[in-house]
Amino acid sequence: MNSSAIASPWWTPSVHADRRPFLIGRNAIQAALRGFFAREDFVEVDTAVLQVSPGNEAHLHAFATEALTTDGQKAPFYLHTSPEFACKKLLAAGEERISCFAHVYRNRERGPLHHPEFTMLEWYRAGESYESLMMDCVRILALAAETVKTGKLAYRGAESDPFAGPERIGVAEAFERHAGIDLLASVAADGSTDRDHLAAELRRVGMRVADDDGWADLFSRVLVEKIEPYLGFGRITILDEYPISEAALARPSARDPRVAERCELYACGVELANGFGELTNAAEQRRRFEIEMTEKARIYGESYPIDEDFLAALALMPEASGIALGFDRLVMLATGASRIDQVLWAPVAEYGR
């Protein structure tokens, strides 16, 4: 058991008094964002936490459980890592603009910016481009700062002005600017990747390469070590056009088939949101899920089932764009909190210590 939690748990009156301004700010921001989506004619939806698949991304870890049928038979379920599959099924059902504040669950995640249970704000626009999501994000970040009367976003001494125009930069340009690496030289026209070429590039600029590193491992290393530390300082950064292999749920860019309609939003070096022009080709989606689960099995020795119901729904899903924003992180940056558990009304108990 965590001795620090025994000495000063979150429900101690003095600790709660320190946390309470952040929590009141959280409520105010949530109310303001609900008003924003209502004015934009979004319908707020609520999705089931228990799913047959928690998601099919190689590096996301789920919480597994099981249901008992009325005759006592066991059926495997997972706590969802995102409401994405359910939201897309609602788009297939005919909804056109939906938003969702969802409690989501991710295993192996705990730290200043991570919590095993957190709140994700997702929203989808049928028939609209993913650039519209970027503009939504700009307005939402400004609204959050206005609501708590800070006028800025801040984290650990860094600041970002949510009212300044955002920087928008492609991933390939960011690799060239911050790491001196030509990323797309290792990506073929069909989206396949050349691990050895990218490894040689990392070695050329003095970065470490392990024998068992795959292309995705090398990509992530450059992103984390050389690029993310420079994003969102002074103003918001939108990192755009990820390689197609790093965007399993996004459609290819019409401009360059090597990259996808995927963007991420950063402020103060913190990733806040991840958005897509949504892939609606079920066969291609299955192929990408299978690649992700093969990689997960290779690295972690486990994989998750594919939601066949979700793939069936893609046949009816309209062209759409969707985005997931870490609501707790947004509250942190708007209120000046330094840890995610400061903005959670009742944090999950400490474990594993």
Salt bridges, closest charged atoms under 4 A:
GLU40 OE1 - ARG125 NH2 3.22
GLU40 OE2 - ARG139 NH2 2.99
GLU44 OE2 - ARG34 NH2 2.80
GLU66 OE2 - LYS74 NZ 3.70
GLU84 OE2 - LYS88 NZ 2.74
GLU117 OE2 - HIS103 ND1 2.75
GLU128 OE2 - ARG97 NH2 2.99
GLU128 OE1 - ARG125 NH1 3.16
GLU131 OE2 - ARG168 NH2 3.36
ASP136 OD2 - ARG125 NE 2.87
GLU159 OE2 - LYS152 NZ 2.77
GLU167 OE2 - ARG177 NH1 2.99
GLU173 OE2 - ARG177 NH2 2.83
ASP196 OD1 - ARG195 NH1 3.24
GLU201 OE1 - ARG204 NH2 3.06
ASP213 OD2 - ARG221 NH1 2.70
ASP217 OD2 - ARG298 NH2 3.63
ASP240 OD2 - ARG168 NH2 2.74
GLU241 OE1 - ARG255 NH2 2.55
ASP256 OD2 - ARG258 NH2 2.93
GLU261 OE1 - ARG251 NE 2.76
GLU264 OE2 - ARG262 NH2 2.53
GLU278 OE1 - LYS88 NZ 2.57
GLU284 OE2 - ARG287 NH2 2.78
GLU284 OE2 - ARG288 NE 2.88
GLU295 OE2 - ARG298 NH2 2.71
ASP307 OD2 - LYS89 NZ 3.01
GLU308 OE1 - ARG286 NH2 2.76
ASP309 OD2 - LYS89 NZ 3.21
GLU319 OE1 - ARG251 NH1 2.90
ASP328 OD1 - ARG26 NH1 2.59
ASP341 OD1 - ARG339 NE 3.50
GLU350 OE1 - ARG110 NE 3.88
GLU350 OE1 - ARG353 NH1 3.86
